[in-house]
Amino acid sequence: MKKVDVIKQIVQYSGLTQGQAYIAIKALVKVIQDNLVQGETVSLSGLGSFKTKNRKPRQGRNPKTGVVVPIPAGKKISFKPTTTLRRLIQK
């Protein structure tokens, strides 16, 4: 499902115009991005929580040559779904 499809479904469920739904999705994505950059956790009831986690430096391997390559420390984004969402998916 692409953003266009999400916008069409939001229009169906909410009664917003396509333009309003587009702006709402764009704003939601921006809010999540800004808060993750600041190290905040973003929790959406019924969906889940987004947060950043620190990743330790480690050794990797070039698959073509087999040469060991150091991978520096960094951050990754983690998503933890709510129990409600997990149960819906399991059905």
Order of alpha helices (4+ residues) and beta strands (2+ residues): alpha-alpha-beta-beta-beta-beta-beta-alpha
